[in-house]
């Protein structure tokens, strides 16, 4: 339950942060959620990774569907993905997930030093 709450908080807060701040605000949000929720190291990494992976994959798929796969097909050709929109969406989610996972891992690793809220 705590893991699911951390995933949902990370995704929801990152979505709203992304509306007003740069893309790397996902790292700050993931870090803060991990400090507050105090997960174990593995659960911290996975909650940040899964939350942002799903968020970025869903958002990029939504954008991809709205423009009939035109832009993603061209970008996938530039990245040597064989023109596959699906692979581009997975790579996008994976990159965001790694950034958020490492930030969340950092937040969960300082939990013994942080004061209890």
Buried (B, 14 or more C-beta within 10 A) or exposed (E): EEBEEBBBBBBBBBBEBBEEEEEEBBBBBBBBBBBEBBBEBEBBBBBBBBBBBBBBBBBBBEEBEEEEBEEBBEBBEEEEBEBBBBBBBBBBBBBBBBBBBBBBBBBBBEBEEEEEE
